[in-house]
Amino acid sequence: MDSIDLRDAFFDGLYDLMVENENIIILTADHGAFGLKKIERQLPNQYFNMGIAEQNMASVASGLAQCGKIVYIYSINSFVTQRCFEQLNIDVASMELNINIVGVGAGLTYSIDGLTHHGTQDIAIMNTLPQLTIFNCVDEFSTKYFCESSYNITTPVYIRIEKGIVPSIYKKNEELECGYSILKDGEDICVITSGLMTHKVLHAVNLVFERTGKKVKIIDLFRVKPIENKIIEELK
């Protein structure tokens, strides 16, 4: 797979799942992506634009899930987590429903649109919800992998994706089940990173070695919740 926008990597993976299972439904709060257009055109009975109404979208998703549907809801990071947090807490997480929350624009991706679009609090907020799994995508292959993983998890999932094209860190079809990966070995310093920052850390540790000779171990924590206990052993 050539390098593509991370949003399209996710929706390409979701499209394949939706073709195989007509019980998968995607709801969007009037937010798009090139890959989502393909779903809208070719699977119109499984795609619904709920408008700029994230709270309603979460509640509709709850109703669909209770009718046996596997639901994905999609919007800008800050909107799909903060604006409808009460609905996610009461209607989704507390009910342990099969709903996948997809937020695009981690960190300051949408900084040009102002404070309302900053996605800097979502992990802290979503981490408080019971029975929720959190994936933080790193590249196109991990993004597609997490899409497939979410399909096999029957409790709520939050998938934090970025827009744009980034270098590949993982390989196509690479196994990422354990929740983290050691990208670089080193005995002097250990850095745990996640999401888009992983690319910056990989660059930074090379500079550290060049300037100080220190060897840095890098752990990419892509499943933020639940955290694999084994990761503590890697810190030794």
N, C-alpha and C positions, 0 to 999 in steps of 0.2 A: 504494500500500500504506500503510495507516494504521500509526502507530507501534506496534510490537509488541516483546515481549521479544526480545533478540538471539538467545537460544537457539532461539526459535520461528522467527525469520527464517532461521536456519541449517537447521533441520530441515524447514521448509516447502520450502526449495530442494532439500534432499536427497530429500524425498518425491517431488518431480516427476522427479528423475533416476532414482529407484528404480522408479517406475512404468514408465519407458521402458526400463530395463535391469534385468532380473531377476538379473544377475550381481553387482549391488551388494548388499553385506551390511553391516549395522550390528551391532556388538557393544557392549553397555554393561555396566559394572561396577556394576550395581544402582543406577544414577543415572538420573534421569528428567528430563523437561521436557514441557510441554503438547504441543509439536509432535511430540515423539517418541512420544507416546501414539497419535497418528494412524497412524504407521508400524507400531506394534505391533499395532493393531487391524486395519488394512487390508492390511498386507503381512507376515503372521506368519511366512512362510517365509524372509523376508529379515532378520528381527529376532531377536536372541538375547541374553538377559540372562545374563551369565556369573557373576553374583554378585560379592561383594567379593573379587575375585581378579584383580587387574590383571596380574600376571605371567603367569598362565595365559591371560588374554584376549589379550595381545600374542603369545604363542606360537601360540594357536589362529588368530589373524589371519594369522600367517605361513604356517601350513599352508593356509588358505583361499586366500591370495594366490598360493601356488605351484600351486594347482589352477585358477588363472585367474579368481578372484573379485577384485572391487574392494572393498576392506574399509575401513570406518570404525570406529574404536574410540573410546569416549566415557566420560569420567569427570571428576571434579573435577581441576582443574589440577595440583595437587601430587601426586596419586595416579597420574595417567596418565603423568607424566613421571619423578618421582623413584622411586616404588615399583617400577616395572618398567623402570628404565633399562637394566639389563643385557640384558633381552630386546629392548628397542628397538634397542640398539646391535648385538647379535649377530644376532638373528633377523630384524630389519626393515631397519635402515639399511645394515648391511654387505652384506645380500643385495639391496639396492636394490629392495625389493618395493613393489608398488602398495598401500600402506597409508596411511590418513589418520588422524592422531592428533588428536582433538578434546578440548581441555581447557577447562573452564568455571570461572570464578571467578578471574580474574587479580588479582594484587596481594593486597589484604586484604579481598576480597569476603566471604569466609567467616571473617572474623576472630573472630566470636563463638564459633566452634567450636574456637579455639585454634591453636597453632603448627603442628600437623599439617596444617591446611587452608590455610595461607598460601601463595599462589601468587606468590612474589617471586623465585624462583630458576630458573624454568622456561626463560626465554629463554637465560640463560647456559649452562644444562645442555644444552638441545637444540641450541644452536649448535655444539656440539662433534661432533655426529653427521654423518657423511659423507652426501652426496647428499640432504640434507634441505632442504626449502623451509619457511620459517616465515612465516605470515600473522598479523598482529595486528589484529583487527577494531576498527572505529571506530564504526560505526552499523549500522542494520538493512540498508541497501543494500550496504555493503561486505561485511558478513557473508554475505549471500546470494551476492554476487559471488565471494567466496573459496570458497564451497562449490562453485560451478560451475567455478571455476578448478582446484580440487583434482581434480576428475573428469578433467580433461584432462592432468594431470601423472602420469606413470607411475612416478615415484620417490616415496619417502616425503614426506609433508607433515604439518606440525604447524600446527593452526589454533587460535589463542588467542582465545577468545570470552568475553564478559562476560554476566552475567545482569542482567535488568532492562531498562527502557526509557530510551533516551537520545535527545537531539535528533538529527535527521538532518543530516549534513554533506554527504553526496553525494546525487546524484539517482538515481532508478531507472534501471537499465541504463547508468549512466555507465561509461565505459571506464577501468579501473584497472590496465591491463596493465603499465605501466612500473614499478610498485612503490612509487611515492611521488607526492605531489601538493603543489603550492604553494598553500596555502589563503589566504595573505595576503602581499602584497608589502611590502617595506620595505628601506631602504638602511642603516639604522643598526645593527641587531642581527639576527642570524639564529638562530632556534630550531628544532631538529629534535625532533619529538615523535612519539609512537606510541601507539596504542590509546586507552584511556579518558582518559589524560592530555591528549590532544589537545583535549578539551572544556575542560579547566581552563586550558590554555595560551591558547586563543582568548579566554577571559574575561580572563586576566592581561594580555595584550598591550594590550587596550583600556585597562586601568588605567594601564599604563606610558605610553601615549600621552597620556592625560589629565593625568598628573602631571609628565611630563618632556618631552613633545613628540617622543620618540624613535619612529621608525617601525620596526616589527619584521616581518621576514619569517618566516612559519611554514611549515615543511615537514613534512607528515605522512608518516612512513615506515611504511607499512602492510605492505610485504614486507620483513621484517627480514633474511631470508636467502633467496637471495643478494641483496646490495645492488647496485643499479644504479650503475655507475661514474659515470654522468652526474650523479649527485647532487652530486658534488664541485664541478662547474661552477656549480651553483646557490648554492654558498657564497660565491662571489666577489662 
